Amino acid sequence: MIRVLLVDDQALFRAGIRMLVSSQPDMEVVAEAGDGQEALAVVAQTAPDVVLMDIRMPVMDGLTATAEILKSPDAPKVVMLTTFDLDEAAARAIRQGASGFLLKDAEPEFLLAAIRTVHSGSNVIAASATRELFAHFTEAAKPVPSAYASLTDREREIFALAARGLSNSEIAGREFLSEATVKTHISRILTKLALRDRVQLVVFAFEHGLN
């Protein structure tokens, strides 16, 4: 069962998402919060797997709350909710470790798929959209960390494809590998570069001019 926390200052919006999520046999809404500060307390109390976090809220915004939540080593996955498809605040949240972002008017099936994808750990949610987002909000490239030199030639090839938002199956098809092998390579790349997930890999690529 995927435990979901809803954080949004609009009660009507939360009610709609709660009904949608609760209709699924593999999901449950464990709690709701109306602002970021309340969300911090609720995360500590309920230990959700996935947090759907609105960006703009009173008291404490979603950006600040996300940064606090992700300080914990066993933090839940956080997906930002935004009304703007090119949102600089969403880009900042992803830099801080959020697993992606969703538009508030996304199709219900897409939202449910996103929750499952993030929970599974593959984090391909909005990877291509995240890439597009960072194309608009990138600063001057930073020097490439020495850790990147530790990647093998094959790992660099797979890194480049993942940075473009390709899924494991798409990379497997391009590189004539099994999906299991690609998954192993991705895991090694994330470990070597000290990255949390694939979305962070996209961010890393943009920030260091490796895209």
N, C-alpha and C positions, 0 to 999 in steps of 0.2 A: 504494500500500500504506500503510495506517494503522499507524504504529508505536506500540505500546502498552506502557506500563510499569505493572506491578502492584506496589502498595505496601501490604502488610498483614502483621501479625505472625503470622497463622495460615497455616502452610504448606499445610494441606489446602484452605483457602478459595482460596488462590492457585492451587493445582493445578486446582481446578474451573474457575476463571475462565480460566486458561491454555488448558485443553482447549476451552472454549467459543469463545474468541477465535481460537484457532489453527485452528478448523474452518471459519473464514470465508475466502473467497478474497481478500478485500480488506484483511485485517488480519493482523498478526503481533505476538507478544509479544517485544519486544526484550530485556527484562530483568525481574527481580523484585527487590524489596527488602523486608526484614523490619522496618524502622523508618525514621523520617523522616531520620535522619542518613545512613543508607546510601543513601536515596533521592536525597539531594543529590549524592552522588558519582556515582551511576548516571545521573542526568539529564545531568550534565556529560559522561559517557563515551559515552552512547548517543543523545542528542538525540531523545527520543521526541516524537510528535505529541500524544499524549493520556496523561495520568497518572491512573490510578484510585487514589485516596489514602484509606486508612483514617484516621479521625479519631483514634481512641484506640490508641496504640502505646507500647511502652517506649522508652527512650533519648531519642528526640525524637518528639513527637506530630505528627499530620498537619497540625494548624493551624500550628505553627511551621515545619514543612518547606515547606508551601504558600507561606507568606509569603516565605520565602527564595527559592524557585523562581521566584516571580512578580516578583522584583526584576529579572530579566533581561529586556531588551527583546525577545528572541526566545524567550520562555518558552513551554513547551507549554501546552495547555489542561489544567486540573486539574479533575477531578470527584471530589467527596468521597463516600466510602462510609460510611454510618451505619446503625445498627440502630434508630434512633429517627426517626419521621417528623416530629417537631417537636423539632429538635435545635438548641439555642442555639449550640453550637460550629459547626454547619454554617452558621448565619446569619453568624457571625463570619467564617468562611472565605470566604463569598460576598462580604462587604464588602471583604475583602482582595483579591478578584479571581478567586476560583474560579469556574468556569463553571456550577456547579450542584451538585446532590447526588443520590445514588441510595440507596435502601434496599438493604441487603445481601440481602434476600429478594425483590428485584425479579425479575420474569419474565425469563428469558434473552433473549427477543426484545427486551424493553424496554432491557436493558443494551446490547445490540448496536446498537440504533437510537440510543441516547444517544451512544455513541462516534462513530457516523457523523455525527450531527447536530452535535455539538461540533466535530468535525474539519472539517466543511464551513464553519464560521464563522458559521452562522446562530444558534447558541446559544439555540434555543428550548427546549432541554432543561430540563424542570422549571420553566419560567418561571412557569407558573401555580402550581406547587407552591412555588416560591420566594416568590411573592407571598403565599401562604397562610402560609408560614413567617414572613415578616416582619410579618404581621398580628399574630402572637403576640409577636414580639420587637423591637418598635420603641420607640425612646425618644422624647422630645419632638422635634418637627420642628425642623430647623435652618433658618436663613434661606435663601431661594432664591438661588443664585449669580447674578451678573449675566449669566453666559453664557446662562441660560435665556431672557432677554429677546431674545437674538439669533435665536431660533427664529421662523419665519414662522407665521402662523395655521394653515396646513395642517400644518406640522411639529408644532405643538402638539397638533393633533387626533390625528395618528398616534402621537405620543409617548404620549398618554393611553391609546390602545388597546393599544400595545405594553406599557405599564406594567401593564395588566390581564392580560397573558400571552397576548394574541392572536397567532397566527402571521401571517406575511406574507399567506398566502392568505385568512385570515379578515378581516384588515384590508382587503385588496383588495376583498373582497365587500361589506364595510360601506361603504367609501368610493367604490365604483364606479371603482376604479383597477386597472391591471395589476399583477401581482406584481412585475414589474421596476421599476415606478415606486415602489412601496412600499419595495422594497429600497434604491433610491436615496435615498429620504427618510430611511430608518432610518440609512443610512450617514452622511448629512449631519448628522443629529441626534447620532449618536455622536461625530462629529468635533467639532462645535460644543461639546458638553458634556464633551469629553475623557474619554469612557467607553470601556471595553475591548470590551464586547459587550452583548447585549440583557439578560442577567441583571443586569449592572451598571446598566442603565437602570431595571430594576425596583427595585433597591436605591436609586438616586438618587431615584426618585419617592417611595418610602416615607420616606426620610430627610428629605426637604424638604416633606413634606405635599402632594405633587402627585398622590396616588393617589385 
